[in-house]
Amino acid sequence: MINLKVKEILAERNKSIYWLANETSLAYPTLYRIANKQTDGIKFHTLEEIMKALNIEDFNQIMDLIPDED
């Protein structure tokens, strides 16, 4: 499973999901679901917009690979 660390990064930088919505072309409900891990997928464009707004250049900064439990 891939874990997106959007909520954690926002908290570290004292930013909100509302701030992120204003910095990107993305809707607040979309970002809320992503930040709260309530989605099964994400478009590359969406990930790119989030990374640009957060000044992230390396995918390893925003996501982790968590092994599936068998």
A tleap script that builds the chain and sets N, CA, C and O, in Angstrom:
source leaprc.protein.ff14SB
mol = sequence {
  NMET ILE ASN LEU LYS VAL LYS GLU ILE LEU
  ALA GLU ARG ASN LYS SER ILE TYR TRP LEU
  ALA ASN GLU THR SER LEU ALA TYR PRO THR
  LEU TYR ARG ILE ALA ASN LYS GLN THR ASP
  GLY ILE LYS PHE HIE THR LEU GLU GLU ILE
  MET LYS ALA LEU ASN ILE GLU ASP PHE ASN
  GLN ILE MET ASP LEU ILE PRO ASP GLU CASP
}
set mol.1.N position { 0.848 -1.175 0.000 }
set mol.1.CA position { 0.000 0.000 0.000 }
set mol.1.C position { 0.895 1.239 0.000 }
set mol.1.O position { 1.932 1.264 0.661 }
set mol.2.N position { 0.488 2.253 -0.739 }
set mol.2.CA position { 1.211 3.515 -0.765 }
set mol.2.C position { 0.537 4.483 0.195 }
set mol.2.O position { -0.674 4.698 0.132 }
set mol.3.N position { 1.324 5.056 1.070 }
set mol.3.CA position { 0.835 6.005 2.071 }
set mol.3.C position { 1.270 7.410 1.670 }
set mol.3.O position { 2.464 7.701 1.617 }
set mol.4.N position { 0.306 8.276 1.389 }
set mol.4.CA position { 0.611 9.681 1.109 }
set mol.4.C position { 0.643 10.449 2.427 }
set mol.4.O position { -0.265 10.332 3.250 }
set mol.5.N position { 1.691 11.229 2.614 }
set mol.5.CA position { 1.910 11.937 3.872 }
set mol.5.C position { 1.484 13.403 3.797 }
set mol.5.O position { 2.125 14.265 4.399 }
set mol.6.N position { 0.430 13.683 3.079 }
set mol.6.CA position { -0.011 15.065 2.872 }
set mol.6.C position { -0.378 15.729 4.200 }
set mol.6.O position { 0.072 16.840 4.479 }
set mol.7.N position { -1.177 15.072 5.004 }
set mol.7.CA position { -1.626 15.660 6.267 }
set mol.7.C position { -0.452 15.921 7.203 }
set mol.7.O position { -0.403 16.952 7.875 }
set mol.8.N position { 0.484 14.992 7.243 }
set mol.8.CA position { 1.649 15.133 8.103 }
set mol.8.C position { 2.524 16.308 7.653 }
set mol.8.O position { 3.009 17.081 8.479 }
set mol.9.N position { 2.720 16.434 6.343 }
set mol.9.CA position { 3.538 17.519 5.804 }
set mol.9.C position { 2.876 18.863 6.067 }
set mol.9.O position { 3.542 19.826 6.447 }
set mol.10.N position { 1.575 18.929 5.865 }
set mol.10.CA position { 0.856 20.170 6.151 }
set mol.10.C position { 1.002 20.562 7.621 }
set mol.10.O position { 1.218 21.734 7.932 }
set mol.11.N position { 0.887 19.594 8.520 }
set mol.11.CA position { 1.014 19.870 9.955 }
set mol.11.C position { 2.421 20.363 10.297 }
set mol.11.O position { 2.574 21.297 11.084 }
set mol.12.N position { 3.447 19.741 9.712 }
set mol.12.CA position { 4.831 20.160 9.953 }
set mol.12.C position { 5.066 21.596 9.516 }
set mol.12.O position { 5.865 22.311 10.120 }
set mol.13.N position { 4.377 22.013 8.477 }
set mol.13.CA position { 4.576 23.348 7.901 }
set mol.13.C position { 3.524 24.355 8.366 }
set mol.13.O position { 3.460 25.478 7.866 }
set mol.14.N position { 2.700 23.935 9.332 }
set mol.14.CA position { 1.631 24.794 9.860 }
set mol.14.C position { 0.719 25.317 8.755 }
set mol.14.O position { 0.351 26.492 8.735 }
set mol.15.N position { 0.366 24.432 7.848 }
set mol.15.CA position { -0.536 24.763 6.740 }
set mol.15.C position { -1.777 23.886 6.862 }
set mol.15.O position { -1.752 22.841 7.511 }
set mol.16.N position { -2.845 24.318 6.242 }
set mol.16.CA position { -4.112 23.577 6.304 }
set mol.16.C position { -4.483 23.028 4.933 }
set mol.16.O position { -3.884 23.385 3.919 }
set mol.17.N position { -5.464 22.171 4.924 }
set mol.17.CA position { -5.995 21.664 3.662 }
set mol.17.C position { -6.623 22.825 2.892 }
set mol.17.O position { -6.538 22.877 1.665 }
set mol.18.N position { -7.240 23.737 3.597 }
set mol.18.CA position { -7.816 24.933 2.960 }
set mol.18.C position { -6.724 25.732 2.245 }
set mol.18.O position { -6.918 26.181 1.116 }
set mol.19.N position { -5.580 25.906 2.904 }
set mol.19.CA position { -4.450 26.603 2.282 }
set mol.19.C position { -4.030 25.879 1.011 }
set mol.19.O position { -3.810 26.506 -0.025 }
set mol.20.N position { -3.919 24.552 1.094 }
set mol.20.CA position { -3.496 23.762 -0.060 }
set mol.20.C position { -4.488 23.895 -1.210 }
set mol.20.O position { -4.084 23.971 -2.371 }
set mol.21.N position { -5.763 23.922 -0.902 }
set mol.21.CA position { -6.785 24.099 -1.938 }
set mol.21.C position { -6.623 25.449 -2.632 }
set mol.21.O position { -6.804 25.554 -3.845 }
set mol.22.N position { -6.284 26.474 -1.862 }
set mol.22.CA position { -6.079 27.803 -2.441 }
set mol.22.C position { -4.807 27.888 -3.279 }
set mol.22.O position { -4.735 28.685 -4.215 }
set mol.23.N position { -3.814 27.082 -2.956 }
set mol.23.CA position { -2.530 27.099 -3.669 }
set mol.23.C position { -2.557 26.251 -4.941 }
set mol.23.O position { -1.684 26.385 -5.799 }
set mol.24.N position { -3.538 25.399 -5.059 }
set mol.24.CA position { -3.631 24.492 -6.202 }
set mol.24.C position { -4.944 24.728 -6.941 }
set mol.24.O position { -5.762 25.554 -6.535 }
set mol.25.N position { -5.126 24.007 -8.004 }
set mol.25.CA position { -6.393 24.061 -8.748 }
set mol.25.C position { -7.331 22.949 -8.291 }
set mol.25.O position { -8.264 22.586 -9.007 }
set mol.26.N position { -7.085 22.415 -7.114 }
set mol.26.CA position { -7.815 21.242 -6.637 }
set mol.26.C position { -8.913 21.623 -5.646 }
set mol.26.O position { -8.773 22.580 -4.884 }
set mol.27.N position { -9.980 20.876 -5.667 }
set mol.27.CA position { -11.112 21.137 -4.780 }
set mol.27.C position { -10.802 20.685 -3.350 }
set mol.27.O position { -10.127 19.678 -3.133 }
set mol.28.N position { -11.305 21.445 -2.389 }
set mol.28.CA position { -11.101 21.111 -0.976 }
set mol.28.C position { -11.541 19.688 -0.651 }
set mol.28.O position { -10.782 18.969 -0.002 }
set mol.29.N position { -12.751 19.232 -1.076 }
set mol.29.CA position { -13.158 17.861 -0.739 }
set mol.29.C position { -12.178 16.795 -1.266 }
set mol.29.O position { -11.940 15.782 -0.609 }
set mol.30.N position { -11.628 17.035 -2.438 }
set mol.30.CA position { -10.651 16.101 -2.998 }
set mol.30.C position { -9.421 16.037 -2.106 }
set mol.30.O position { -8.955 14.953 -1.757 }
set mol.31.N position { -8.901 17.194 -1.741 }
set mol.31.CA position { -7.712 17.239 -0.888 }
set mol.31.C position { -7.995 16.678 0.505 }
set mol.31.O position { -7.135 16.032 1.103 }
set mol.32.N position { -9.184 16.921 1.012 }
set mol.32.CA position { -9.560 16.381 2.322 }
set mol.32.C position { -9.513 14.858 2.308 }
set mol.32.O position { -8.969 14.234 3.219 }
set mol.33.N position { -10.092 14.266 1.257 }
set mol.33.CA position { -10.095 12.802 1.154 }
set mol.33.C position { -8.679 12.252 1.015 }
set mol.33.O position { -8.351 11.227 1.612 }
set mol.34.N position { -7.845 12.921 0.238 }
set mol.34.CA position { -6.463 12.474 0.071 }
set mol.34.C position { -5.711 12.580 1.397 }
set mol.34.O position { -5.046 11.629 1.809 }
set mol.35.N position { -5.810 13.716 2.059 }
set mol.35.CA position { -5.093 13.942 3.316 }
set mol.35.C position { -5.536 12.977 4.407 }
set mol.35.O position { -4.734 12.579 5.251 }
set mol.36.N position { -6.804 12.603 4.392 }
set mol.36.CA position { -7.340 11.714 5.430 }
set mol.36.C position { -7.411 10.254 4.990 }
set mol.36.O position { -8.088 9.434 5.609 }
set mol.37.N position { -6.698 9.953 3.911 }
set mol.37.CA position { -6.560 8.571 3.421 }
set mol.37.C position { -7.911 7.908 3.167 }
set mol.37.O position { -8.121 6.746 3.515 }
set mol.38.N position { -8.821 8.661 2.555 }
set mol.38.CA position { -10.157 8.160 2.257 }
set mol.38.C position { -10.338 7.916 0.760 }
set mol.38.O position { -11.460 7.947 0.254 }
set mol.39.N position { -9.240 7.673 0.056 }
set mol.39.CA position { -9.296 7.423 -1.375 }
set mol.39.C position { -8.406 6.241 -1.723 }
set mol.39.O position { -7.429 5.957 -1.030 }
set mol.40.N position { -8.753 5.559 -2.802 }
set mol.40.CA position { -7.977 4.400 -3.228 }
set mol.40.C position { -6.987 4.731 -4.329 }
set mol.40.O position { -6.159 3.893 -4.687 }
set mol.41.N position { -7.057 5.940 -4.871 }
set mol.41.CA position { -6.167 6.302 -5.967 }
set mol.41.C position { -6.028 7.804 -6.086 }
set mol.41.O position { -6.778 8.572 -5.484 }
set mol.42.N position { -5.039 8.206 -6.887 }
set mol.42.CA position { -4.795 9.622 -7.108 }
set mol.42.C position { -4.253 9.799 -8.522 }
set mol.42.O position { -3.425 9.009 -8.976 }
set mol.43.N position { -4.711 10.820 -9.206 }
set mol.43.CA position { -4.218 11.101 -10.550 }
set mol.43.C position { -2.840 11.748 -10.448 }
set mol.43.O position { -2.534 12.440 -9.477 }
set mol.44.N position { -2.018 11.511 -11.468 }
set mol.44.CA position { -0.687 12.106 -11.482 }
set mol.44.C position { -0.761 13.631 -11.456 }
set mol.44.O position { 0.061 14.278 -10.808 }
set mol.45.N position { -1.726 14.203 -12.148 }
set mol.45.CA position { -1.884 15.658 -12.154 }
set mol.45.C position { -2.156 16.178 -10.740 }
set mol.45.O position { -1.605 17.202 -10.336 }
set mol.46.N position { -2.990 15.482 -10.003 }
set mol.46.CA position { -3.316 15.875 -8.636 }
set mol.46.C position { -2.078 15.817 -7.759 }
set mol.46.O position { -1.803 16.746 -7.000 }
set mol.47.N position { -1.333 14.725 -7.862 }
set mol.47.CA position { -0.106 14.576 -7.083 }
set mol.47.C position { 0.897 15.661 -7.452 }
set mol.47.O position { 1.566 16.209 -6.576 }
set mol.48.N position { 1.005 15.973 -8.730 }
set mol.48.CA position { 1.921 17.021 -9.186 }
set mol.48.C position { 1.547 18.378 -8.596 }
set mol.48.O position { 2.425 19.113 -8.144 }
set mol.49.N position { 0.278 18.716 -8.592 }
set mol.49.CA position { -0.175 19.997 -8.044 }
set mol.49.C position { 0.129 20.090 -6.541 }
set mol.49.O position { 0.563 21.134 -6.054 }
set mol.50.N position { -0.100 19.007 -5.827 }
set mol.50.CA position { 0.187 18.980 -4.386 }
set mol.50.C position { 1.681 19.166 -4.149 }
set mol.50.O position { 2.087 19.954 -3.295 }
set mol.51.N position { 2.491 18.440 -4.907 }
set mol.51.CA position { 3.941 18.523 -4.736 }
set mol.51.C position { 4.472 19.919 -5.073 }
set mol.51.O position { 5.358 20.424 -4.384 }
set mol.52.N position { 3.942 20.540 -6.116 }
set mol.52.CA position { 4.362 21.901 -6.465 }
set mol.52.C position { 4.037 22.880 -5.334 }
set mol.52.O position { 4.879 23.689 -4.945 }
set mol.53.N position { 2.830 22.801 -4.818 }
set mol.53.CA position { 2.403 23.722 -3.759 }
set mol.53.C position { 3.246 23.558 -2.500 }
set mol.53.O position { 3.496 24.526 -1.781 }
set mol.54.N position { 3.679 22.333 -2.238 }
set mol.54.CA position { 4.463 22.051 -1.033 }
set mol.54.C position { 5.970 22.098 -1.288 }
set mol.54.O position { 6.765 21.800 -0.397 }
set mol.55.N position { 6.354 22.472 -2.504 }
set mol.55.CA position { 7.775 22.537 -2.880 }
set mol.55.C position { 8.502 21.220 -2.634 }
set mol.55.O position { 9.598 21.192 -2.074 }
set mol.56.N position { 7.875 20.141 -3.059 }
set mol.56.CA position { 8.450 18.801 -2.927 }
set mol.56.C position { 8.904 18.337 -4.304 }
set mol.56.O position { 8.128 18.346 -5.260 }
set mol.57.N position { 10.165 17.932 -4.397 }
set mol.57.CA position { 10.718 17.477 -5.669 }
set mol.57.C position { 10.969 15.975 -5.711 }
set mol.57.O position { 11.168 15.409 -6.785 }
set mol.58.N position { 10.960 15.338 -4.567 }
set mol.58.CA position { 11.262 13.911 -4.478 }
set mol.58.C position { 10.033 13.165 -3.956 }
set mol.58.O position { 9.509 13.482 -2.888 }
set mol.59.N position { 9.586 12.177 -4.722 }
set mol.59.CA position { 8.403 11.409 -4.319 }
set mol.59.C position { 8.563 10.780 -2.942 }
set mol.59.O position { 7.576 10.589 -2.232 }
set mol.60.N position { 9.787 10.457 -2.556 }
set mol.60.CA position { 10.020 9.831 -1.254 }
set mol.60.C position { 9.663 10.751 -0.091 }
set mol.60.O position { 9.465 10.285 1.030 }
set mol.61.N position { 9.582 12.036 -0.349 }
set mol.61.CA position { 9.217 12.975 0.707 }
set mol.61.C position { 7.721 12.971 0.992 }
set mol.61.O position { 7.296 13.351 2.083 }
set mol.62.N position { 6.930 12.551 0.032 }
set mol.62.CA position { 5.476 12.640 0.184 }
set mol.62.C position { 4.792 11.281 0.278 }
set mol.62.O position { 3.609 11.205 0.610 }
set mol.63.N position { 5.523 10.211 -0.010 }
set mol.63.CA position { 4.877 8.896 0.067 }
set mol.63.C position { 5.807 7.833 0.598 }
set mol.63.O position { 7.028 7.909 0.458 }
set mol.64.N position { 5.194 6.840 1.211 }
set mol.64.CA position { 5.882 5.651 1.737 }
set mol.64.C position { 5.212 4.431 1.130 }
set mol.64.O position { 4.024 4.449 0.808 }
set mol.65.N position { 5.986 3.382 0.983 }
set mol.65.CA position { 5.434 2.096 0.574 }
set mol.65.C position { 5.328 1.232 1.824 }
set mol.65.O position { 6.328 0.920 2.471 }
set mol.66.N position { 4.106 0.856 2.149 }
set mol.66.CA position { 3.854 0.029 3.323 }
set mol.66.C position { 3.500 -1.376 2.836 }
set mol.66.O position { 2.545 -1.552 2.079 }
set mol.67.N position { 4.274 -2.378 3.271 }
set mol.67.CA position { 3.983 -3.751 2.817 }
set mol.67.C position { 2.583 -4.182 3.231 }
set mol.67.O position { 2.132 -3.874 4.334 }
set mol.68.N position { 1.897 -4.897 2.339 }
set mol.68.CA position { 0.582 -5.451 2.651 }
set mol.68.C position { 0.735 -6.568 3.666 }
set mol.68.O position { 1.693 -7.340 3.624 }
set mol.69.N position { -0.223 -6.640 4.578 }
set mol.69.CA position { -0.229 -7.731 5.561 }
set mol.69.C position { -0.907 -8.930 4.899 }
set mol.69.O position { -2.005 -8.809 4.356 }
set mol.70.N position { -0.262 -10.060 4.948 }
set mol.70.CA position { -0.834 -11.277 4.339 }
set mol.70.C position { -1.527 -12.129 5.349 }
set mol.70.O position { -2.060 -13.184 5.005 }
savepdb mol mol.pdb
quit
